[in-house]
Amino acid sequence: MDAPRRRASSERATVLNFTRILLIGGRCGDPDSWYSKFAAAGVASFPGSQHLCSPYDAGQFAEYSDAFHEKALRDATAAAADSPRQTLVISGAVPAGGAAEDALVNMLRTGVAAIEAFGSGLNLTRHSLAAADVLYVHASPEGAASPDAGAALGRELCRLKGGATRLRVARFYLTGRSDLDFRVDSTLAGFAEACPVGYSDLWSISASVEGATQAVAPYFASKPLPEVILAPNDDSARALLSAARQTLQEEEYSMLGTTGWDNSFPDLVSARKILVTVDQMVFYPNLGMWRTLQQLVQTVQDIGLSSTAAVAAEFDVEGATVDVSWSSASTVSSDPVGLLLEEQMSSYDPRVPPVGRTSVETGLRNVSVTHFTPFDGTFELVYWLHLSWVDPRLEWAMRKHADPIELQLDQIWMPPFLFLNEYSRNTLSSVPAVVMPSGRVSVEHYLRSTFLCHTEKGISHFPFDEYDCAASLAVSNLAVSMDGGLGFDVVHEDPNFYASFSTALDADERRDVVLYKLHFTRHSFKMWLRLIVPAILLNLVGFIAFWIPAPGDSIALGVTALLCTLALRVSVDMPDTSDVTWSELFMTINVSYQALVCFFSFLDFNGSISRRIQRAGRSWRRGRVRMRRIERSTSQGERNGQGQPYFREREGADEEEPSGQRDGVPRRRETGGPSDLLAAARASAGVGPALSLRKRRPSPESLAEAAEEPPADIDFDWVGRRIVVPSYVIVVSTMLIMQGKFI
């Protein structure tokens, strides 16, 4: 009967309350024995219970003896004398047909409730006990599920040891425990079914655990030796291995293995000496058998089931006794990974995703930014891509195997991930997937990828440029959600840039996208040394031409500085783009100022050009003075009522104007013309009258005009010192402070 499966009862008795629970079993001071582990799990499952164990001095295996159980049951009866109906005794297998069984019968007659785990169980009828008068329950996994457990052991043994040749086996049975014989027989039957090659049955013996060493020694002396000895429990297997170590040579012992039952010695399983055993779930508090017994006791107390008959009626069980079984026994292999793969992967299809929506955690770890080329709009990363998700189909119990296992990537379902802006990818390394007992799968890919990045806006600020780039990870499956919960860390940066990083989540109607953001800021110190500082120094050197008195030397210095600035522009790698960049504008300004230095030096060197410029300036100023004088005269004439225009139109080509006038305006007599020279020549020769040159008194207008004329020479050095150099300092300082923000 399975404890959870029960029918509703229309009758309810008085609620029971077990105020005293006694656990019988184990060896005091020996926590490693099977019986001690059993009892320790029971004490932990029923808090407040008392433990009755065999004295340590009684020796090993004394806890299984009839004498120990008889004494423990009598002690329990005496302890429950004051309140037998509120006392529950839980014990391991009570040896049948001896004094211990009689002590159990007497205890039940006093009204104490009892649960016997394992063993063959007590026959109430044979001891004249009525099921309605006593409360006794037999709990054991040795029901219908146990032969199946033995067959599973045989199949696993076939996987471990089966091959092209027949396996040499031997059988060991426990004397007085015929109820355990099926363990050996069902294991052998399961092996024969799984391995068609079959086996060779060398020998079969029956002995107690204490006498196993003496009983098996003659068989170890004969040849051939068995490869596997089938034993009914782990205690027997350990005794057989101890005898083999004492008798066989090291090489022969290394080739020997056994089977077991109970999973009492995990160290022997790990050493591959117990090849396969069964975990009956009796060593784990609140699990397996103890969970079943907890539910049974709780039901008995809540409903008030005071007899075996009441329990049988509640759980719809026929017969005079009640057997409680559990089906959580599992195979424990010395190759747990192989066993898990056999069990988990037999029906697993890697092409089919898990049922429901799968949440995938992602992360980029140990990222190295090997190269960032903003001029091309690409950056290269070498990184570990981490993916993690839960696949319920790969989940297993911790008791089977507590450590993670590794599976090849083609054996499991993988989320269909992709990088939306990935230009190229190289897989540097692929490692197996790691699967945890909870079904969580972790996958790592070591990749080198080139990603695209929009750098048009940032490149205009070169060499003070900054860029926002990202590696956009997505999945092409609507049933898969994604986040960046596994983190993002950069361990190496491009030497030309600072890199800060962060993670963001973006989503649309088709997919989730994880953005692994990178913010690049150029190391501008190198450009200061290679471009900015040299350009400024070259301009400052060129400006020295304004302090050199010799015009030729000024031109030479200006041309040299200009050529050096042009050479500097060519020697520095700058963005090849159609947009205006800070660096191009900066170099253009520097070249322009150097050209301006050369131009001013040339003007200072070429005096005729300088004089022409001066005359042009004077003429322009003279014209402005005349226009102002005419405007003043015109305004005075209008005030006097004369209305005489200052200019009149000529009426004919032969009409002569008064001497000393041109266009009605008095003019100064010019000297030195051809007529004057001819008159002077005639006078000197005595041919004509001598030329009379008298000094005329300057008019007020000529004095005003002369006063407004510019100086005789333009001081271009003064212009360079006071205008060109300060303007350069202002412009360059503004550019350095703004660092491209105005572009």
CORHU-V700261 format. One record per pair of residues at least 6 apart in sequence whose C-alpha atoms are under 7 Angstrom apart, sorted by sequence separation. I is the first residue (numbers start at 1). J is the second residue. D is the distance in Angstrom with one decimal. If there is no record, write none. Layout:
i: (I/I)
j: (J/J)
d: (D/D)
//
This chain:
i: (30/31/43/62/94/95/124/192/231/268/269/281/282/305/312/333/372/373/435/459/493/506/507/548/603/604/637/660/661/682/683/80/94/281/282/372/434/435/458/506/603/637/660/683/54/173/207/245/281/282/371/372/433/434/458/505/506/660/683/26/27/54/244/371/433/434/458/505/545/660/25/26/312/370/433/504/505/680/25/369/370/504/679/680/369/370/455/503/504/545/634/679/26/308/368/369/431/503/545/25/54/260/263/308/367/368/431/502/503/24/258/259/262/263/367/368/430/488/502/542/648/23/257/258/259/260/261/262/263/367/429/430/453/501/502/542/647/648/121/257/258/259/260/261/262/366/367/429/501/647/257/259/260/262/365/366/428/500/501/569/646/23/364/365/427/428/484/499/500/542/23/52/364/365/427/428/451/499/500/114/115/116/117/118/237/364/426/427/499/113/114/115/116/117/118/237/363/364/425/426/483/498/499/539/93/111/113/114/115/116/117/237/363/409/425/426/497/498/538/88/89/90/91/92/93/115/202/362/363/408/409/425/497/498/28/69/87/88/89/90/91/92/93/94/109/362/407/408/424/425/497/498/23/27/28/84/85/87/88/89/90/91/92/93/108/209/213/217/234/361/362/406/407/424/496/497/565/22/23/24/25/26/27/28/29/84/85/209/212/213/220/231/233/234/360/361/406/407/422/423/496/538/21/22/23/24/25/26/27/28/84/212/227/228/229/230/231/232/233/234/360/361/406/422/423/20/21/22/23/24/27/66/70/74/227/228/229/230/231/232/233/234/360/405/406/422/423/562/70/73/77/169/209/213/217/227/228/229/234/359/404/405/421/422/482/484/535/69/73/166/167/168/169/170/175/234/404/405/421/481/483/66/165/166/167/168/169/170/171/172/173/174/175/404/478/562/66/67/70/150/154/158/162/164/166/167/168/169/170/171/172/173/174/175/404/478/561/562/66/153/154/157/166/168/170/171/172/173/174/477/151/154/155/402/476/27/150/151/154/155/158/475/558/26/150/154/158/289/354/474/475/25/151/152/288/474/147/151/155/398/474/558/559/150/288/397/473/474/558/396/472/473/531/395/396/472/473/395/472/555/395/471/472/394/470/471/184/470/471/555/184/281/392/470/554/555/24/184/280/281/391/469/470/183/280/390/391/469/279/280/344/390/391/421/468/469/551/181/278/279/389/390/421/468/539/180/278/279/388/389/419/420/467/468/542/278/279/388/389/419/420/467/551/552/277/278/388/419/420/466/467/543/551/277/387/388/418/419/466/535/539/170/276/277/387/417/418/465/466/169/172/276/386/387/417/418/465/168/169/170/171/172/173/275/276/386/417/464/120/168/169/170/171/172/173/275/385/386/416/417/463/167/168/169/170/171/353/384/385/415/416/464/350/352/384/385/416/463/272/350/351/384/350/383/384/270/383/463/269/336/382/383/20/21/22/23/24/25/382/19/20/21/22/23/24/25/381/382/18/19/20/21/22/23/24/332/337/381/17/18/380/381/18/380/379/380/378/379/378/379/378/377/378/377/377/377/625/374/622/621/618/618/604/600/157/460/462/360/460/461/462/463/358/359/360/361/362/363/460/461/462/357/358/359/360/361/362/363/367/368/372/459/460/153/357/358/359/360/361/362/363/364/365/366/367/368/369/370/371/153/361/362/363/364/365/366/367/368/369/370/361/363/364/366/367/368/369/582/547/135/137/546/135/136/134/135/133/134/546/132/546/131/132/131/132/131/153/152/143/145/543/137/138/139/140/141/137/138/139/140/141/137/138/139/131/375/34/45/44/45/41/41/42/38/41/38/45/37/42/464/461/461/460/17/16/15/16/15/15/16/3/15/13/14/12/13/3/12/13/3/9/8/7/6/7/6/7/5/6/3/1/2/1/2/1/2)
j: (36/37/49/68/100/101/130/198/237/274/275/287/288/311/318/339/378/379/441/465/499/512/513/554/609/610/643/666/667/688/689/87/101/288/289/379/441/442/465/513/610/644/667/690/62/181/215/253/289/290/379/380/441/442/466/513/514/668/691/35/36/63/253/380/442/443/467/514/554/669/35/36/322/380/443/514/515/690/36/380/381/515/690/691/381/382/467/515/516/557/646/691/39/321/381/382/444/516/558/39/68/274/277/322/381/382/445/516/517/39/273/274/277/278/382/383/445/503/517/557/663/39/273/274/275/276/277/278/279/383/445/446/469/517/518/558/663/664/138/274/275/276/277/278/279/383/384/446/518/664/275/277/278/280/383/384/446/518/519/587/664/42/383/384/446/447/503/518/519/561/43/72/384/385/447/448/471/519/520/135/136/137/138/139/258/385/447/448/520/135/136/137/138/139/140/259/385/386/447/448/505/520/521/561/116/134/136/137/138/139/140/260/386/432/448/449/520/521/561/112/113/114/115/116/117/139/226/386/387/432/433/449/521/522/53/94/112/113/114/115/116/117/118/119/134/387/432/433/449/450/522/523/49/53/54/110/111/113/114/115/116/117/118/119/134/235/239/243/260/387/388/432/433/450/522/523/591/49/50/51/52/53/54/55/56/111/112/236/239/240/247/258/260/261/387/388/433/434/449/450/523/565/49/50/51/52/53/54/55/56/112/240/255/256/257/258/259/260/261/262/388/389/434/450/451/49/50/51/52/53/56/95/99/103/256/257/258/259/260/261/262/263/389/434/435/451/452/591/100/103/107/199/239/243/247/257/258/259/264/389/434/435/451/452/512/514/565/100/104/197/198/199/200/201/206/265/435/436/452/512/514/98/197/198/199/200/201/202/203/204/205/206/207/436/510/594/99/100/103/183/187/191/195/197/199/200/201/202/203/204/205/206/207/208/437/511/594/595/100/187/188/191/200/202/204/205/206/207/208/511/186/189/190/437/511/63/186/187/190/191/194/511/594/63/187/191/195/326/391/511/512/63/189/190/326/512/186/190/194/437/513/597/598/190/328/437/513/514/598/437/513/514/572/437/438/514/515/438/515/598/439/515/516/439/515/516/230/516/517/601/231/328/439/517/601/602/72/232/328/329/439/517/518/232/329/439/440/518/329/330/394/440/441/471/518/519/601/232/329/330/440/441/472/519/590/232/330/331/440/441/471/472/519/520/594/331/332/441/442/472/473/520/604/605/331/332/442/473/474/520/521/597/605/332/442/443/473/474/521/590/594/226/332/333/443/473/474/521/522/226/229/333/443/444/474/475/522/226/227/228/229/230/231/333/334/444/475/522/179/227/228/229/230/231/232/334/444/445/475/476/522/227/228/229/230/231/413/444/445/475/476/524/411/413/445/446/477/524/334/412/413/446/413/446/447/334/447/527/334/401/447/448/86/87/88/89/90/91/448/86/87/88/89/90/91/92/448/449/86/87/88/89/90/91/92/400/405/449/86/87/449/450/88/450/450/451/450/451/451/452/452/452/453/453/454/455/705/455/705/709/709/710/716/716/276/579/581/480/580/581/582/583/479/480/481/482/483/484/581/582/583/479/480/481/482/483/484/485/489/490/494/581/582/276/480/481/482/483/484/485/486/487/488/489/490/491/492/493/494/277/485/486/487/488/489/490/491/492/493/494/486/488/489/491/492/493/494/740/717/306/308/717/307/308/307/308/307/308/720/307/721/307/308/308/309/309/331/331/325/327/725/321/322/323/324/325/322/323/324/325/326/323/324/325/320/575/264/285/285/286/283/284/285/282/285/283/290/283/290/739/739/740/743/301/301/301/302/302/303/304/292/304/303/304/303/304/295/304/305/296/314/314/314/314/315/315/316/315/316/324/323/324/324/325/325/326)
d: (6.8/6.2/5.9/6.9/6.5/6.6/6.8/5.3/5.6/5.6/6.1/6.8/6.3/5.8/6.8/6.6/6.2/5.9/4.6/5.8/6.4/6.1/5.5/6.0/6.8/6.9/6.0/5.9/5.4/5.2/5.2/6.1/6.5/4.7/5.5/4.1/5.7/6.4/5.3/4.9/6.0/6.8/5.7/4.2/6.8/6.3/6.7/6.2/6.0/6.7/5.6/6.3/6.6/5.2/5.5/6.0/6.1/7.0/6.8/4.3/5.7/5.2/6.4/5.2/5.7/6.5/5.6/4.7/4.5/6.9/5.8/3.8/6.1/5.7/4.8/6.0/5.9/6.2/6.5/6.0/5.9/5.1/6.9/5.3/4.8/6.9/6.3/5.7/6.7/6.4/7.0/5.9/6.1/6.7/5.6/6.7/6.4/4.8/6.6/5.6/6.4/6.5/5.9/6.8/6.6/5.1/6.9/6.2/5.8/6.9/6.2/5.3/6.6/5.8/5.8/6.3/5.4/7.0/5.2/6.2/6.7/6.4/4.8/4.8/5.6/6.4/4.7/5.3/5.1/4.4/6.4/6.5/5.4/5.4/6.8/5.3/6.1/6.8/5.7/5.9/5.8/5.2/4.5/4.7/5.2/5.7/6.9/5.0/4.6/5.9/6.1/5.8/7.0/6.0/6.1/6.3/5.4/5.7/6.3/6.8/6.9/6.9/6.4/5.2/6.2/5.3/6.8/6.3/5.2/5.4/6.8/6.4/5.7/6.6/4.7/6.8/6.7/5.5/6.8/6.5/5.9/6.5/6.0/6.1/6.1/4.9/5.8/6.4/4.7/4.9/5.0/4.9/5.0/4.6/4.5/6.7/6.0/6.2/6.9/5.1/6.6/5.6/6.5/6.9/6.2/6.4/6.0/6.5/5.8/6.0/5.5/5.9/5.0/6.0/5.7/6.3/5.9/5.0/5.9/6.2/6.3/5.8/6.4/5.7/5.7/6.9/6.8/5.4/6.8/4.8/6.0/4.3/5.2/6.2/5.5/6.5/5.6/4.8/4.7/4.8/5.1/4.8/5.0/6.6/6.8/4.7/5.5/6.0/5.6/6.5/4.2/6.7/6.8/5.3/5.7/6.6/5.5/6.4/5.7/6.3/6.0/6.1/6.1/4.4/5.9/7.0/6.6/7.0/4.5/5.7/6.5/5.8/5.2/5.2/5.9/5.2/6.4/5.5/6.0/6.1/6.4/5.1/4.7/5.4/6.1/5.3/5.6/5.5/6.2/6.4/7.0/6.8/4.5/5.3/6.6/5.1/5.5/6.5/6.8/5.3/5.3/6.7/4.7/4.8/4.8/4.8/5.2/6.2/6.1/5.2/4.8/6.3/6.4/6.0/6.5/5.7/5.6/5.9/4.1/6.1/5.6/6.3/4.6/6.0/5.2/6.6/6.3/5.9/6.0/6.1/5.9/5.6/5.9/6.2/5.0/4.8/4.6/5.0/5.4/6.1/6.1/6.6/4.8/5.7/6.2/4.5/6.3/6.4/3.9/5.9/5.5/6.8/6.5/4.7/6.9/6.2/5.1/6.5/6.0/6.1/6.4/5.3/5.7/6.4/5.8/6.2/6.3/5.3/6.3/5.7/6.8/5.9/6.0/5.8/5.6/7.0/5.4/6.7/5.6/6.0/6.1/6.7/6.6/5.4/4.4/4.8/5.2/5.4/6.5/5.9/6.3/5.5/4.9/4.5/6.4/5.3/6.7/6.8/5.7/5.7/4.4/5.5/6.3/6.8/4.6/5.9/6.3/6.0/5.1/4.6/5.2/4.5/5.3/5.2/6.4/6.1/6.8/6.5/5.5/5.6/5.9/6.5/6.1/6.6/5.8/6.5/5.8/6.5/5.3/6.9/5.5/6.9/5.6/6.8/6.5/5.8/4.8/5.1/4.2/5.2/6.3/6.3/6.5/5.5/4.5/4.0/5.8/6.3/5.9/6.7/6.9/6.4/6.6/6.6/7.0/5.9/5.7/4.0/5.4/6.1/4.5/5.9/6.2/6.9/6.0/6.4/5.6/6.4/4.9/5.1/6.3/5.1/7.0/5.4/6.6/5.8/6.4/5.0/4.7/5.8/4.0/5.9/6.4/4.8/5.9/5.1/5.8/5.2/6.6/5.3/6.1/6.7/5.4/4.2/5.8/6.2/6.7/5.7/6.9/6.0/5.2/5.9/5.6/5.5/4.3/5.4/6.2/5.2/5.5/6.7/6.2/4.1/6.9/6.7/6.0/6.2/6.1/6.7/6.7/5.3/5.5/5.9/6.3/4.7/6.7/6.0/5.7/6.2/6.8/5.4/6.7/5.5/5.7/6.5/6.6/4.7/6.4/5.4/6.9/5.3/6.4/5.1/6.1/6.5/6.0/5.6/4.4/4.5/6.9/5.5/6.7/6.8/4.8/5.2/5.7/6.3/5.8/6.1/4.5/6.8/6.4/6.1/5.7/6.5/5.2/7.0/5.5/6.3/6.5/5.1/7.0/4.5/5.8/6.5/5.6/6.0/6.0/4.9/5.9/6.5/5.6/6.0/6.6/6.1/6.0/4.7/4.2/6.4/6.9/5.3/5.0/4.7/4.9/5.2/6.4/5.1/5.5/6.8/5.4/6.5/6.9/6.9/6.7/5.7/6.2/6.5/6.1/6.3/5.1/7.0/5.9/6.2/5.9/6.7/5.5/6.5/7.0/5.9/5.2/4.6/6.0/4.6/4.3/5.9/6.4/5.7/5.6/6.6/5.0/6.2/5.8/6.6/6.4/5.8/6.3/6.1/6.3/6.3/4.4/5.5/4.8/4.8/4.8/5.0/4.7/6.1/5.7/6.6/4.3/6.3/6.3/5.8/6.2/5.9/6.8/6.3/6.4/5.5/5.9/5.4/5.7/6.5/6.3/4.3/5.7/6.3/6.6/5.5/5.6/6.7/4.6/5.9/5.5/5.0/5.9/5.6/6.5/5.8/6.4/6.7/5.7/6.4/6.5/6.1/6.8/6.7/6.2/7.0/6.1/5.8/5.7/6.6/6.4/5.9/6.0/5.9/6.0/5.5/4.1/5.2/6.0/4.9/4.9/4.8/4.8/5.2/4.8/6.6/6.2/6.0/6.5/7.0/6.1/6.4/5.7/6.2/5.8/6.6/5.8/6.1/4.4/6.4/5.6/6.0/4.5/5.8/5.9/6.7/5.6/6.8/5.5/5.3/4.8/4.8/5.4/5.8/5.7/4.5/4.8/5.6/6.2/5.6/6.7/5.6/6.7/6.0/5.4/5.5/6.8/6.2/7.0/4.7/4.1/5.7/5.1/4.6/6.0/6.1/6.0/5.2/6.3/6.4/6.0/5.0/5.0/5.0/6.4/6.8/6.7/6.2/7.0/6.9/6.1/5.6/6.3/5.0/5.3/4.8/4.5/5.2/5.7/6.2/6.1/5.8/5.8/5.8/5.7/5.0/5.8/5.3/5.4/5.7/6.5/5.9/4.7/5.3/6.6/5.7/6.6/6.2/6.9/4.8/7.0/5.7/4.4/5.6/6.7/5.5/5.8/5.0/6.1/4.3/6.3/5.1/5.8/4.9/6.8/6.7/6.9/5.8/5.9/6.8/5.8/6.1/5.7/4.1/6.6/6.7/6.6/6.4/5.7/5.7/4.8/5.6/6.0/6.3)
//
